[in-house]
Amino acid sequence: NTSQTPVFDKSFEWWNIEKAKPFISRHHEVYLMEWFMDVIETDKAGIQNVVASMGTALTEQHVRRLKKVANQFVLVYDGDDAGQNAIYKAMQLIGESDVTIVKIPEKMDPDDYQKHYGPAELERLMKQGRIHPIEFLIEFLRPSNLAQLQSQIDFIDRIAPMIAQVSSITAQDAFIRKLVEILPDFEYNQVENAVNFRRENVRNKNQGITD
């Protein structure tokens, strides 16, 4: 893990980028991982459009470089708290509309998961275990004190605008139901009304309507 030099910029370089680039271009998407061994084990599982940052957090330079060859980013960071925080920060840099997430179970990283369950199961997880950013955010931003009514209200106020911007009504319905499952004091129609209110605001804004 070389120090940054005039000829090696960690904030720009990706490990495995040259090998992965043809596969990224073919699939129009790229898997982002945290370290080299995750990439190696994922390659063994038959997934080759995968890269890792070089011992540094994701930067705007990283994202700009990959957006030249990829339309979609699949975030496969470690399942521990640090990895989940890194996913949240990466989503803000990349943009939620361009992201899906693979959440590794049992707080493992892809390397550990492959060694424990085998390459076929890792491949299945990478391809079939993706979740929408809103699903990730509902869990990631979930307050620890949801027994308090005000905490529930604040949580709805934070998540409802995100749900309202999802283009699929079916997906919005699924996210509302998921939110209701963890809210002790709110029913479906109450959360739906909160989302509908934000949805109207989004529609008016897109149409250029102002109060």
N, C-alpha and C positions, 0 to 999 in steps of 0.2 A: 504494500500500500504506500506507494511513493508520495513524498511531499509534493505539493503543487509547485511547478516550475514554469518558466516561460514557454516550454514546449509541451507541457502536460498540465491541462486545466481540469481539475476534478469536477468543477461546476459545469462542464460542457461534455466531457467524455462519458461514454457508456461502455461497460464491459460486455463483450460479445457482439457489439453493434455491427461489425463488418460481416460476420457469419450470419447474423440474424436478419440483416437488411433485406435480402431477397424474399425471405418468408414474410417479413413485415409488409412489404409492398404487395405481395400476393394476396395476403389476407386482409390488408388495410387495417390491421390492428397489431398491438404490441403488448406483451405481458411485462410489467415492471416489477422487479424483485429487489431485495435489499442487499444480497451479497452473492458472491461468485458460485458457491456450492449449490445454492438454490437453482441457479441457471443450469449448472451441470446436471443435477438430478432431474430437472424438468426436461432437458434435452434427451436424457435417457428414456423418458416417458413418451418421447415422440413429438414433443412440442418445441418448435425451433424458432419461433418469432418471439424470443424472450431476451431481455437485457437486465443488467443490474447497474446501479450507481456505484461509484468507486469510493466508498467510505465517506460519503458526504450526503447531506440532505438534498432532496430534489430542488432544483433551481429553475428559474425562468429560462435560462440558457438550455438546460436539459430538455425542457418541454418544447421550446421552439425548434430544436434540432429534430426531435422525433416527429413533430407535426408536419414536417416536410415529407414524411413517408407513411404516416399512420393517421387514420381518422378516429380510431377508438383506442382507448387505453384500458387495459385490464390490470388493476392493482392487486398484487399478490404479496402483501407484506406479512411479516411475522404476526402470529395470532396473539402475542402478548400485548400489554398496554402500550408499550412504546411503538409497536408496529401499527396498532389501531390509530394512535395519534398521528403517525406518519401518513396513513391513508387519508385522514381528515385534512391534513395540510396539503397533500398532493391534490385532492379534489378541488381545493380552492385555487391552486395554481393552474390546473388543467381545465377546469370547468366541468360541472356535474353532467352536462349533456353528453360529454365525450368519454364518460367513465362508467365501467362496471367493476365490481369488486368480488374477489374470491376470498372468503374468510376461512382461514385454516382452523379446523377444530382443535380443541384441547390446548389452545395457545401454542401450537407447534409452528415451525417454519416449514417451507416446502421440502427442504432437505430432510428434516426429521420425519415428516409425513411419508415421504417416499420410502425411507428406510424402515419405517414401522409397518406400512400398509402395502408397499410395492408400487412399481411404476404404473401399472394399469389403473390402480385406484387413484393415483395422483393425476393421471391423464383425465379420468372421469371427473374428478373434482375441478380441474382447471376448465373443462369444457361445459360441465353441467351444473357446477356449484356456484355460478355467478349470481350476484344479487344486485338490485338496483341501488343507486346512491341513497335514495330516500329510505329504503329498508335499513341500510347501514346507519343512517343518521338517526332514525328512530331509536335504535339501540345505543348508539354512541352518545347521543345527547340526552338520553333518558336520565332525569334527575334521581338522585338517591333518596329523596324525601317525597316520593309521590303520594304518600298518605296525606299530605297537606294540600288542601284545595287550591291555594294560591300557586303552589308549585305546579299543579296540573294545568291551571289556567295559563301560566307562563309557558309551559311546554307546548300546549296547543297553539298559543300565539306564535311560537317559534317555528313549529313544524307546518302549520296550516298553509302559510304562503308558499312553502316549498312544494307541497302536494298540489296546490292550485296551479302551479306552472307546468305540471306534467301534462302532456298533450292527450294521453289516453284516459278516457273516463273510466274504463275498466280498471286501469292501474290505480287511478285515484281512489276508486271504491276499495280496492285491496289494501291500500295504505291507510285509509280511514279505519277500516276494520282492524288492522294491525294496531293502530293507535288506541282504539277503543279497548282492545284486549288488556292493555296495561294501565288503563285509567279507571280507578275505583269509582269515581263519582260522575262519569259522563257516559251517555248513551250515543248510539250511532248518529241519530238525527242531530244531536247537539254539535258533534264534531263536524258532521257534513255541512251544517249551516255555517260554521266558521270557515270551512274551505270554500263554500259557495260565495261567501262574502268577498274573500280574497280573489276568487276566480273572476268575479265581476270587475274588481279593480284591475286585474291583469288584462281583461278584455277591453276595458275602457282605455287603459294606457296604450295598448297596441293599436287602438283605433284613433288615438290622438285626442281623446275626450278629456277635458279637465273640468274641475269643479269651479 
